[in-house]
Amino acid sequence: MLPLIPQLDVNKKDPLYTQLYNYLKEEIRSKHIPAHSKLPSQRQLAHDLQVSRNTVDAAYQQLLTEGYIQSEARKGLFVVEIRNSFDPAASSNNAAQQDSIEESVRNKSIPSMEGYDFKYGDVDIAHFPFKSWRRFAMKSLTAEEGSLLLYGEPQGERQLRKYIASYLSPSRGVNCSEDQIVIGAGTQCLLSLLCKIIGKDLVYAMEEPGYDRVRLVLKDYGKRVVPICLDEQGFDVGALSRSEAKVVYVTPSHQFPSGTVMSISRRLELMDWARRTGGYIIEDDYDSEFRYEGKPIPSLQSLDRDENVVYMGTFAKSLIPSLRMGFMVLPVRLLAVYREQFIGYKQTVSRLHQHTLTHFIESGEWSRHLKKARSRYKKRHQAILAAIQERMGDRVRIQGSASGLHLLLESDNGMTEDQLIAAAKNKGVNVYPVSPYYEMSPASAPAQVLLGFAGIDEKRISEGIRLLAEAWFE
């Protein structure tokens, strides 16, 4: 039995299970609950505390994960004898230090640095659910999950693939089963595998401008890459038809970097091209979770009736970039090639990370995190548009502002791209070039710069845009 029934307070910031976990941990550390003591059953302790069994189970699971208690079959849970002495004060200080570190992160929208950084690819780390992610990560490292230390399925953990398939259907209209999904360490890794699956001797087309790291992979594989220009409706399918390309890489729902949304008529033209030529479309849906005007744009894959579209997605924007986890949905005919010729390639994403994400989704944390992220990024999106309008007015043109986590800014002050970036930097503001995304930079096009806004809060966005206006127009 416990020496004292803890007092749990629903009004406290910490959840009830965290309060119970902290209480039991400190009682074990201080020897108030001796080694080898049997803990009350979940049912009994839940009754005594007047809380749900889920609350008790979550606290017990965390103690199991951290090694404070152990489970003995058909007997119950027992306190482990901790041979190394604990200094409760010191450990309390360590815990306080960890909380302090996390609090300092939450109080900053970007890592500690001088100036204002509008870097595309950054996300909001200040509000990342560190504690939940850490809890699920530690849960994946228990003895009960020991099999995760061995090799897993080449396509990725089946349960995670099931969750991905069930998410894609209502949110993006993607028609697939978990058997068609291949998880991999990001877009470049998956694209490398896809080049092998589709074939080595085909000509590839991609958007101009387009994602430079995709172009890099294609060229490293010796592919001939044909740049296809954009117009107000997106990708020029007529130019594609006149080329020798048999595979095309596109970002139709939010073209990178221009932000153009491919029109439905252009989408149907592209599907018709694939049907006529037997070609393949690689659809990179890299940030479709974040749209601020109108309804979500259906995926190209949702229009595919001829097994010509490979759908690609990532958790880099919606969760964290360093997770290095993306996925692709193979049409059935390419799945057959993969299974026959390339199933021997090992999975490139840690099973522990996959399992952690699976727990994260199962618990509902994923849905809550995504909902909060959408709300937060929408506020930042509104903040940057309002600040640009207030400080720069019609002296700049904004492109690609309906969705995503970045926009392009074009100035009428006559500066070149390099001059815009240098002038901003002199004011302590980092903005980024668009020219690297072109295969052939247009000679007469007005200079543009790219601004990402996900990793910088509203107050700093406003101040950063004020400084940009000073740098460019005063």
SVG drawing of the C-alpha trace seen along z (x, -y; Angstrom):
<svg xmlns="http://www.w3.org/2000/svg" viewBox="-14 -57 39 72">
<polyline fill="none" stroke="black" stroke-width="0.4" points="0.0,0.0 1.0,-3.6 2.3,-5.5 0.0,-8.4 -2.8,-8.8 -1.6,-11.7 -3.8,-14.8 -4.4,-15.2 -5.7,-18.6 -7.6,-19.0 -6.9,-22.7 -3.2,-22.3 -1.4,-22.8 0.0,-19.2 -2.4,-16.4 -3.6,-14.1 -1.4,-11.2 1.7,-13.4 0.9,-14.5 0.5,-10.8 3.6,-9.8 5.7,-12.6 4.3,-11.6 5.1,-7.9 8.6,-8.6 9.6,-10.9 8.2,-8.4 10.3,-5.6 13.4,-7.8 13.1,-8.9 12.5,-5.2 9.1,-6.1 7.9,-3.3 10.5,-0.6 12.1,1.6 10.0,4.7 6.8,3.1 3.8,4.1 1.8,1.2 -2.0,1.1 -3.8,2.4 -5.0,0.0 -8.6,0.6 -7.9,0.1 -5.8,-3.0 -8.3,-4.6 -11.1,-3.9 -9.1,-5.4 -8.2,-8.5 -11.5,-8.9 -9.8,-9.0 -10.0,-6.9 -8.0,-3.8 -6.4,-5.4 -4.9,-8.0 -3.4,-5.4 -2.3,-3.3 -0.5,-6.2 1.4,-7.0 2.3,-3.3 3.5,-3.0 5.8,-5.9 7.3,-4.4 7.7,-1.1 9.4,-2.9 11.9,-4.6 12.6,-1.5 11.2,-2.5 8.8,0.5 8.6,3.8 5.8,6.1 5.7,9.7 3.3,12.0 0.1,12.7 1.4,10.9 1.3,7.2 3.7,4.3 6.6,4.0 9.1,1.3 12.6,2.0 15.6,1.9 17.6,-1.0 21.2,-0.2 22.7,-3.6 21.9,-6.1 19.5,-8.9 19.9,-12.4 16.2,-13.6 17.3,-17.2 19.7,-16.7 17.3,-14.8 14.7,-17.4 17.1,-20.0 17.7,-17.9 14.0,-17.7 13.7,-21.4 16.5,-22.0 14.9,-20.0 11.6,-21.8 13.5,-25.1 15.1,-24.1 11.7,-23.2 10.2,-26.4 12.9,-28.4 12.2,-26.7 8.5,-27.5 9.3,-31.2 11.1,-31.5 9.7,-30.9 13.2,-30.3 16.4,-29.1 18.5,-31.7 20.0,-34.0 20.3,-37.6 18.0,-39.2 14.9,-38.0 15.1,-34.8 12.4,-34.2 13.8,-30.8 11.7,-28.4 11.7,-24.9 11.7,-26.0 8.6,-25.1 7.3,-26.2 9.3,-24.3 8.1,-26.4 4.8,-24.6 5.9,-21.1 4.5,-18.6 7.9,-17.5 6.5,-15.7 4.1,-13.5 6.6,-12.7 9.2,-11.8 6.7,-9.6 5.9,-7.7 9.5,-7.5 10.4,-5.9 7.4,-3.6 8.9,-2.3 12.1,-1.4 10.6,0.9 11.5,4.6 7.9,5.4 8.8,3.6 12.2,5.3 11.4,6.5 11.7,2.9 15.4,3.3 15.4,5.7 14.9,5.1 11.3,4.4 9.2,4.5 11.0,3.0 7.9,0.8 7.7,-0.5 5.6,0.5 2.3,1.8 0.2,0.1 1.7,-3.3 1.0,-2.7 -2.6,-1.9 -2.9,-5.2 -1.4,-7.1 -3.8,-5.4 -6.8,-6.2 -5.7,-9.8 -5.1,-10.3 -8.5,-9.2 -10.7,-11.8 -8.1,-14.6 -6.7,-14.3 -9.0,-12.0 -6.1,-9.5 -7.4,-6.0 -5.0,-3.4 -4.4,-0.6 -1.5,-0.3 0.1,2.2 0.7,-0.5 2.5,-2.8 6.3,-2.8 7.8,-4.9 11.3,-6.4 13.7,-8.9 12.4,-12.0 11.6,-13.0 15.1,-12.6 15.5,-9.1 12.1,-8.0 12.7,-9.6 16.0,-7.7 14.1,-4.4 11.3,-5.5 13.9,-6.2 14.9,-2.6 11.4,-1.3 10.2,-3.4 13.2,-2.8 16.6,-4.2 16.3,-5.3 13.4,-7.7 13.4,-11.5 12.0,-13.3 10.2,-16.7 9.8,-19.1 8.4,-22.5 10.4,-25.6 11.1,-26.9 11.0,-23.8 12.3,-22.0 16.1,-22.1 16.8,-19.0 14.6,-16.9 16.5,-18.2 19.7,-17.2 18.6,-13.6 17.4,-13.2 20.6,-14.5 22.7,-12.4 20.9,-9.4 21.9,-10.5 18.4,-11.5 17.8,-14.0 15.6,-16.7 13.4,-18.9 12.3,-22.1 8.6,-23.0 7.5,-26.6 4.5,-27.7 1.6,-30.1 -1.3,-31.4 -2.9,-28.0 0.2,-26.1 2.2,-23.5 2.2,-23.9 1.0,-20.5 1.3,-21.5 5.0,-22.0 5.2,-18.7 3.4,-17.0 6.0,-18.4 8.9,-17.1 10.3,-13.6 9.5,-13.2 7.8,-10.1 7.8,-11.0 6.9,-14.3 7.4,-15.7 4.9,-18.3 3.6,-20.1 0.1,-20.8 -1.7,-21.8 0.9,-24.4 3.6,-24.7 7.1,-25.1 8.3,-27.8 5.7,-30.0 2.7,-28.9 0.5,-28.5 -2.4,-26.1 -2.8,-23.9 -6.3,-24.5 -8.7,-21.6 -8.6,-21.8 -4.8,-21.7 -5.0,-18.7 -7.3,-16.8 -5.0,-17.7 -2.1,-16.2 -4.0,-13.1 -4.9,-12.8 -1.2,-13.1 -0.3,-10.2 -3.1,-8.1 -2.1,-8.7 1.6,-8.3 1.6,-5.7 3.7,-8.2 4.0,-8.6 3.2,-11.6 5.0,-12.1 2.8,-14.3 4.6,-15.8 2.0,-17.0 4.5,-18.5 2.4,-21.0 -1.2,-20.3 -2.2,-20.4 -1.9,-24.2 -4.4,-26.0 -5.9,-29.4 -8.4,-30.2 -11.3,-28.0 -11.5,-24.2 -8.5,-21.8 -7.4,-21.1 -8.0,-17.4 -4.9,-15.4 -4.1,-14.4 -4.1,-10.9 -7.8,-11.2 -8.4,-11.7 -6.2,-8.8 -8.1,-5.9 -5.2,-4.4 -2.5,-3.8 -0.3,-6.6 0.2,-8.8 2.7,-8.3 1.6,-10.3 4.3,-11.6 3.9,-13.1 6.0,-14.1 5.8,-14.8 8.5,-17.5 6.1,-20.4 3.3,-19.0 5.5,-17.6 9.3,-18.0 11.8,-18.1 14.5,-16.1 12.2,-13.1 13.2,-12.5 10.0,-10.6 8.1,-10.7 6.0,-8.2 4.9,-7.4 1.8,-5.7 2.7,-3.4 0.1,-2.6 -0.5,1.2 1.6,1.8 4.6,0.1 4.0,1.8 4.4,5.1 7.7,4.0 8.9,2.9 7.8,6.2 9.5,8.2 12.8,6.3 13.4,3.9 11.8,5.5 15.4,6.3 16.1,2.7 16.0,2.2 13.7,-0.4 15.5,-3.7 13.5,-5.2 14.2,-4.0 11.5,-1.6 11.7,-3.4 10.7,-6.7 7.9,-4.9 6.6,-3.3 6.7,-6.6 4.7,-8.3 2.2,-5.4 1.6,-5.9 1.4,-9.6 -1.3,-9.1 -3.2,-6.5 -3.3,-8.7 -5.0,-11.6 -1.9,-13.8 -1.3,-14.0 -4.8,-15.4 -4.5,-17.9 -1.1,-19.0 -2.1,-19.4 -5.2,-21.4 -3.1,-23.7 -0.4,-24.1 -3.0,-25.0 -4.4,-27.7 -1.0,-29.0 0.3,-29.2 -2.9,-30.8 -2.3,-33.6 1.3,-34.0 0.1,-34.0 -2.3,-36.8 0.3,-38.6 2.8,-38.6 0.3,-39.7 -1.0,-42.5 2.5,-43.7 3.5,-43.7 0.3,-45.6 0.9,-48.2 4.6,-48.7 5.0,-48.2 1.6,-48.5 1.6,-48.4 5.4,-48.7 5.6,-44.9 3.7,-42.0 2.9,-38.9 2.8,-35.5 1.6,-32.2 -0.1,-33.4 -3.2,-31.2 -1.6,-28.3 1.6,-26.7 4.3,-28.1 6.1,-30.6 5.4,-33.3 7.3,-35.1 7.9,-38.9 8.6,-40.9 9.7,-44.5 9.4,-47.4 12.5,-49.3 14.8,-48.1 17.1,-46.0 18.4,-42.7 17.8,-39.5 21.3,-39.8 20.8,-43.4 17.4,-42.7 19.0,-40.0 22.0,-42.1 20.0,-45.2 17.8,-43.0 20.8,-41.4 22.2,-44.8 19.1,-45.4 19.4,-42.0 16.7,-40.3 17.3,-37.1 15.3,-36.5 16.2,-33.9 16.8,-33.7 14.4,-32.2 17.0,-31.8 18.4,-28.4 15.0,-26.8 15.4,-27.6 17.2,-25.4 17.7,-28.5 17.2,-31.8 14.9,-34.1 16.9,-37.1 14.2,-39.8 12.0,-38.6 11.6,-40.9 13.7,-40.0 11.9,-37.9 12.8,-36.7 11.3,-33.8 10.0,-34.3 9.0,-31.5 6.9,-32.4 6.3,-29.2 9.3,-29.5 8.8,-33.1 6.1,-34.5 3.7,-37.3 5.5,-40.0 8.8,-39.2 7.1,-38.9 5.8,-42.5 9.1,-43.9 11.0,-42.0 8.8,-43.3 9.2,-46.9 12.9,-46.5 12.6,-45.1 10.5,-48.1 13.3,-50.4 16.0,-48.4 14.3,-48.4 12.4,-51.8 14.1,-54.3"/>
</svg>
